[in-house]
Amino acid sequence: MEGRAAAALDCAQALAELQSFGAIIDVRSQSEFAEDHIPGAVNYPVLDDAERALIGTLHKQDSAFAARKRGAALVARNIAAHLDTAFFDRPRDWRPLVYCWRGGQRSGAMTHVLGRVGWHARQLDGGYRAYRRAVLAALESLPLALDFRVICGTTGSGKSRLLRCLRAAGAQVLDLEAIAQHRGSVLGDLPASPQPSQKWFESQLWDALRQLDAARPVFVESESRKIGSVHLPQALIGRIRAAPCLVIDLPLHERVRLLRQEYAHFELNAAALGMQLDCLTALHGHERISQWKALASAGHWDEMVERLLVEHYDPAYLRSIQRNFRQVDSALRVGAQSADEADFNRVAQSLTATTR
């Protein structure tokens, strides 16, 4: 090991070769890692959040030298702890990629020590900042090469269910709501799954896009610019909205059944539902919102869901789809007789057979 010049690896090359590394090691603090990181990376901090704050305070109140001296001691202890635990059983030919915020001292220290042990460690040149720039650039270019097929349909028609069945049938799928951890409407929060940060959403989206085959169609759901709290890159939403569409039709009573299956958590917590419905007061007024809440409180779920569809979701969908998706008027229409998985599997298999 002859120092950083021998260990540093250009960001573009490293990202193209991610699968070849035995591990991707993020040595930043826990909070930095939680906000965003390279997909597949594991977090082995050389300074944790409290230690970073301590060093920053020492730098301001004493001197840069005092901060470096104290920081070096902490980094050495933390790297030693990782060597004694997480890295202890790694084989001789292990080849990790190591990065920190900007490819500086934190990742340099880890890479140097791992190299001295005898492992083929490489430091990501430019660190997370270089990675982040590469992701943003790729999110503007990758969608332009893809052949999207947009699944449209009123709320409850089973667009997400069809995507899952298409994936199972061997089709290429980009499931934006799964990445965003949100179903894309005012009631779309997933109670056990908080949404990712915008940066982590973009990292996962980049990872999904880069693995798609541009020679094959990619099925994607019609989406708004925002899915919950995260927003889609401009190039992606533009490409999707210009793509050919297909519309999934499902009878109204089956849409109600499907929605009750997928939003069953609200039937266990009518108060939480009421709080979300309050967000629609400006559109529908207090009287209608109160009527919806009363139906939920009385357990008249089929009637409440049907009214919510007919009075809110369907009109909003029709306005949005006509305004935003250029090819919807010439869309292929496919129908499922019921919300059963078997019916959606049949639709998916038919679509997959005709789009290969």
VMD Tcl script that draws the C-alpha trace (Angstrom):
set ca {
  {0.00 0.00 0.00}
  {1.65 3.27 -1.12}
  {-0.90 5.84 0.06}
  {-3.98 7.48 -1.35}
  {-2.87 7.68 -4.99}
  {-2.68 3.91 -5.19}
  {-5.93 3.34 -3.31}
  {-8.28 6.00 -4.74}
  {-10.75 4.92 -7.42}
  {-12.53 7.26 -9.82}
  {-16.22 7.64 -8.92}
  {-17.59 6.75 -12.36}
  {-15.48 3.60 -12.51}
  {-16.38 2.61 -8.96}
  {-20.12 2.99 -9.56}
  {-19.88 0.95 -12.76}
  {-18.13 -1.83 -10.81}
  {-20.15 -1.82 -7.57}
  {-21.07 -5.48 -7.87}
  {-17.39 -6.48 -7.96}
  {-16.61 -5.25 -4.45}
  {-16.78 -7.55 -1.45}
  {-18.37 -4.73 0.55}
  {-19.20 -1.05 0.23}
  {-18.15 0.60 3.49}
  {-19.60 3.96 4.48}
  {-17.44 5.35 7.29}
  {-19.56 8.46 7.88}
  {-21.61 8.91 11.03}
  {-24.94 7.19 11.62}
  {-27.03 10.28 10.80}
  {-25.17 10.92 7.55}
  {-25.72 7.30 6.53}
  {-29.41 7.41 7.50}
  {-30.09 10.38 5.24}
  {-28.57 8.73 2.19}
  {-25.91 6.26 1.13}
  {-24.82 4.12 -1.78}
  {-27.35 1.26 -2.11}
  {-25.90 -1.89 -0.59}
  {-23.44 0.00 1.62}
  {-22.91 -0.90 5.27}
  {-22.17 1.70 7.93}
  {-18.96 1.36 9.96}
  {-18.34 4.88 11.28}
  {-14.83 6.01 12.11}
  {-16.46 8.87 14.04}
  {-20.01 8.59 15.34}
  {-22.40 11.54 15.62}
  {-21.37 12.48 19.14}
  {-17.67 12.23 18.29}
  {-18.07 14.40 15.20}
  {-19.81 17.05 17.30}
  {-16.99 16.86 19.88}
  {-14.29 17.33 17.23}
  {-16.18 20.22 15.65}
  {-16.47 21.97 19.01}
  {-12.77 21.39 19.75}
  {-11.85 22.83 16.34}
  {-13.82 26.02 17.06}
  {-12.90 26.51 20.69}
  {-9.26 25.35 20.67}
  {-7.42 24.74 17.42}
  {-7.36 22.64 14.27}
  {-4.31 20.80 15.64}
  {-6.08 19.88 18.88}
  {-9.09 18.67 16.90}
  {-6.95 16.54 14.58}
  {-5.05 15.03 17.50}
  {-8.21 14.10 19.36}
  {-9.91 12.95 16.15}
  {-7.00 10.70 15.21}
  {-7.22 8.92 18.57}
  {-10.97 8.34 18.17}
  {-10.62 7.18 14.56}
  {-7.86 4.75 15.51}
  {-9.97 3.24 18.30}
  {-13.05 2.90 16.10}
  {-11.15 1.30 13.22}
  {-9.55 -1.13 15.68}
  {-13.01 -2.04 17.00}
  {-14.25 -2.75 13.46}
  {-11.15 -4.89 12.79}
  {-11.82 -6.92 15.93}
  {-15.50 -7.49 15.08}
  {-17.08 -6.89 11.67}
  {-13.91 -7.35 9.60}
  {-12.19 -10.06 11.62}
  {-13.29 -13.04 9.51}
  {-12.89 -11.42 6.09}
  {-10.78 -13.52 3.68}
  {-7.38 -12.46 2.34}
  {-8.78 -11.56 -1.10}
  {-11.50 -9.25 0.31}
  {-11.90 -6.12 -1.83}
  {-13.95 -3.40 -0.11}
  {-14.81 0.05 -1.45}
  {-14.56 2.72 1.25}
  {-16.04 6.21 1.24}
  {-16.74 9.18 3.47}
  {-18.18 12.65 2.80}
  {-15.59 13.84 0.28}
  {-12.98 11.13 0.01}
  {-10.77 12.68 2.64}
  {-9.35 11.76 6.01}
  {-12.07 9.45 7.36}
  {-12.15 7.07 4.40}
  {-8.41 7.58 3.84}
  {-7.65 6.33 7.34}
  {-9.86 3.26 6.97}
  {-8.52 2.44 3.50}
  {-4.92 2.80 4.69}
  {-5.37 0.45 7.64}
  {-7.27 -2.15 5.60}
  {-4.55 -2.01 2.96}
  {-1.83 -2.49 5.54}
  {-3.59 -5.62 6.75}
  {-3.36 -6.95 3.21}
  {-6.87 -6.44 1.86}
  {-7.43 -4.81 -1.53}
  {-9.27 -1.78 -0.20}
  {-10.13 1.11 -2.52}
  {-11.14 4.61 -1.53}
  {-13.92 6.31 -3.50}
  {-12.36 9.41 -5.01}
  {-14.50 12.42 -4.10}
  {-16.51 10.38 -1.60}
  {-20.25 10.74 -1.11}
  {-20.27 14.18 -2.74}
  {-18.97 12.74 -6.01}
  {-21.46 9.88 -5.76}
  {-24.33 12.31 -5.20}
  {-23.37 14.37 -8.26}
  {-23.22 11.18 -10.33}
  {-26.69 10.12 -9.15}
  {-28.28 13.46 -10.02}
  {-26.70 13.39 -13.48}
  {-27.81 9.81 -14.07}
  {-31.40 10.59 -13.04}
  {-31.52 13.11 -15.88}
  {-30.06 10.73 -18.48}
  {-31.16 7.17 -17.63}
  {-34.94 7.68 -18.15}
  {-34.37 9.01 -21.68}
  {-33.19 5.60 -22.91}
  {-36.11 3.60 -21.48}
  {-39.31 2.46 -23.22}
  {-42.02 3.04 -20.62}
  {-45.54 1.61 -20.72}
  {-47.74 3.52 -18.30}
  {-50.47 1.73 -16.35}
  {-53.41 4.06 -15.81}
  {-56.69 3.49 -14.03}
  {-58.95 5.00 -11.43}
  {-58.10 4.64 -7.75}
  {-58.65 1.06 -6.61}
  {-58.42 -0.43 -10.10}
  {-55.34 -2.38 -9.06}
  {-52.46 -0.60 -10.78}
  {-49.96 -1.55 -8.08}
  {-51.32 -5.09 -7.94}
  {-50.89 -5.39 -11.70}
  {-47.30 -4.16 -11.43}
  {-46.52 -6.88 -8.90}
  {-48.10 -9.53 -11.15}
  {-46.20 -8.21 -14.17}
  {-42.94 -8.52 -12.27}
  {-43.83 -12.08 -11.28}
  {-44.59 -12.85 -14.94}
  {-41.09 -11.75 -15.95}
  {-41.80 -8.23 -17.17}
  {-39.62 -5.24 -16.33}
  {-41.26 -3.05 -13.71}
  {-40.41 0.26 -12.07}
  {-42.50 0.40 -8.88}
  {-42.20 4.03 -7.81}
  {-44.63 3.72 -4.90}
  {-42.66 0.82 -3.45}
  {-39.46 2.89 -3.58}
  {-41.25 5.91 -2.11}
  {-42.96 3.81 0.59}
  {-46.23 5.58 -0.13}
  {-49.37 4.82 -2.14}
  {-49.47 8.24 -3.72}
  {-52.66 9.77 -2.33}
  {-53.83 11.70 0.72}
  {-54.46 8.31 2.38}
  {-51.26 6.78 1.04}
  {-49.06 6.69 4.15}
  {-47.88 3.19 5.05}
  {-48.20 2.98 8.85}
  {-45.21 0.71 9.43}
  {-42.94 2.21 6.75}
  {-41.86 5.85 6.98}
  {-40.93 7.48 3.70}
  {-37.26 7.79 2.75}
  {-35.51 11.13 2.59}
  {-35.50 12.73 -0.85}
  {-31.83 11.82 -1.29}
  {-32.32 8.18 -0.27}
  {-35.35 7.95 -2.57}
  {-33.19 9.21 -5.44}
  {-30.41 6.76 -4.63}
  {-32.82 3.82 -4.70}
  {-34.42 5.14 -7.88}
  {-31.00 5.45 -9.53}
  {-30.19 1.89 -8.47}
  {-33.46 0.61 -9.98}
  {-33.11 2.55 -13.24}
  {-29.52 1.52 -13.89}
  {-30.48 -2.16 -13.74}
  {-33.23 -1.91 -16.37}
  {-32.70 -3.23 -19.90}
  {-33.31 -0.44 -22.41}
  {-34.15 -3.03 -25.09}
  {-37.26 -4.18 -23.20}
  {-40.38 -2.22 -22.18}
  {-40.66 -1.00 -18.59}
  {-44.09 -0.97 -16.94}
  {-44.69 1.91 -14.56}
  {-47.73 3.36 -12.83}
  {-49.12 6.78 -13.74}
  {-47.92 9.06 -10.96}
  {-48.05 12.67 -9.89}
  {-44.87 14.70 -9.60}
  {-44.90 13.94 -5.88}
  {-45.46 10.64 -4.12}
  {-46.18 11.61 -0.57}
  {-43.27 13.81 0.51}
  {-40.80 12.86 -2.24}
  {-40.75 14.18 -5.78}
  {-39.80 12.54 -9.06}
  {-36.91 13.79 -11.20}
  {-38.02 16.02 -14.06}
  {-36.58 13.78 -16.78}
  {-38.40 10.73 -15.42}
  {-41.83 12.34 -15.01}
  {-41.51 13.92 -18.46}
  {-40.63 10.61 -20.06}
  {-43.45 8.75 -18.31}
  {-46.07 11.32 -19.24}
  {-45.13 11.11 -22.92}
  {-45.18 7.29 -23.02}
  {-47.84 4.91 -24.37}
  {-50.56 4.09 -21.84}
  {-52.72 1.14 -20.95}
  {-55.79 1.42 -18.75}
  {-56.84 -1.25 -16.27}
  {-60.62 -1.45 -15.71}
  {-62.19 -3.01 -12.63}
  {-65.86 -2.93 -11.59}
  {-66.66 -0.38 -8.89}
  {-67.67 -2.94 -6.25}
  {-64.38 -4.78 -6.82}
  {-62.44 -1.54 -6.51}
  {-64.10 -1.04 -3.14}
  {-63.11 -4.57 -2.11}
  {-59.51 -4.07 -3.24}
  {-59.18 -0.77 -1.39}
  {-60.56 -2.26 1.80}
  {-57.92 -4.97 1.56}
  {-55.04 -2.55 0.97}
  {-56.14 0.10 3.47}
  {-57.38 -2.22 6.20}
  {-55.36 -0.31 8.82}
  {-57.80 2.59 8.59}
  {-60.69 0.33 9.60}
  {-58.80 -0.30 12.83}
  {-58.23 3.41 13.40}
  {-61.10 5.58 12.19}
  {-59.63 8.57 14.03}
  {-56.47 8.44 11.90}
  {-58.64 8.22 8.79}
  {-60.60 11.25 9.94}
  {-57.41 13.29 10.32}
  {-56.41 12.45 6.75}
  {-59.88 13.24 5.41}
  {-59.64 16.66 7.03}
  {-56.95 17.47 4.47}
  {-59.71 17.44 1.82}
  {-61.93 19.98 3.58}
  {-60.88 22.84 1.30}
  {-61.99 20.80 -1.73}
  {-65.23 19.30 -0.40}
  {-66.37 21.36 2.56}
  {-67.09 20.39 6.15}
  {-70.49 18.83 5.48}
  {-69.27 16.20 3.03}
  {-66.19 15.39 5.12}
  {-68.47 14.92 8.13}
  {-70.66 12.54 6.13}
  {-67.64 10.41 5.15}
  {-66.42 10.34 8.75}
  {-69.87 9.35 10.03}
  {-69.99 6.39 7.64}
  {-66.56 5.25 8.84}
  {-67.48 5.65 12.50}
  {-70.64 3.60 11.95}
  {-68.65 0.83 10.22}
  {-70.34 1.37 6.84}
  {-67.07 0.88 5.06}
  {-68.31 -0.20 1.63}
  {-70.55 2.85 1.36}
  {-67.84 5.19 2.66}
  {-65.21 3.89 0.22}
  {-67.62 4.02 -2.71}
  {-68.60 7.59 -1.94}
  {-64.95 8.58 -1.54}
  {-64.22 7.11 -4.96}
  {-67.21 8.61 -6.76}
  {-67.12 12.02 -5.08}
  {-63.38 12.63 -4.78}
  {-60.93 10.19 -6.34}
  {-62.56 9.50 -9.70}
  {-63.16 13.15 -10.70}
  {-59.65 14.09 -9.55}
  {-58.13 11.18 -11.48}
  {-59.97 11.99 -14.70}
  {-58.88 15.63 -14.58}
  {-55.27 14.73 -13.87}
  {-54.91 11.90 -16.38}
  {-56.31 13.93 -19.27}
  {-54.13 16.89 -18.43}
  {-50.86 15.05 -17.89}
  {-50.70 11.86 -20.00}
  {-50.60 12.61 -23.70}
  {-51.42 9.16 -25.03}
  {-54.19 8.14 -22.64}
  {-56.95 8.64 -25.24}
  {-55.37 5.96 -27.44}
  {-54.57 3.63 -24.54}
  {-55.03 -0.10 -24.68}
  {-57.80 -1.06 -22.22}
  {-57.52 -4.26 -20.23}
  {-60.08 -5.57 -17.79}
  {-59.98 -7.68 -14.69}
  {-63.23 -9.28 -13.57}
  {-62.35 -9.17 -9.89}
  {-59.70 -7.97 -7.45}
  {-58.47 -11.55 -7.04}
  {-54.78 -12.13 -7.63}
  {-55.58 -14.84 -10.17}
  {-57.42 -12.39 -12.44}
  {-54.53 -9.93 -12.29}
  {-52.07 -12.72 -13.04}
  {-54.00 -13.52 -16.20}
  {-53.91 -9.89 -17.31}
  {-50.19 -9.69 -16.55}
  {-49.38 -12.83 -18.48}
  {-51.34 -11.57 -21.48}
  {-49.55 -8.19 -21.42}
  {-46.15 -9.79 -20.99}
  {-46.74 -12.10 -23.95}
  {-47.67 -9.22 -26.26}
  {-44.85 -6.84 -25.26}
  {-41.80 -9.10 -25.40}
}
mol new
graphics top color blue
foreach p $ca { graphics top sphere $p radius 0.5 }
foreach p [lrange $ca 0 end-1] q [lrange $ca 1 end] { graphics top cylinder $p $q radius 0.2 }
display resetview
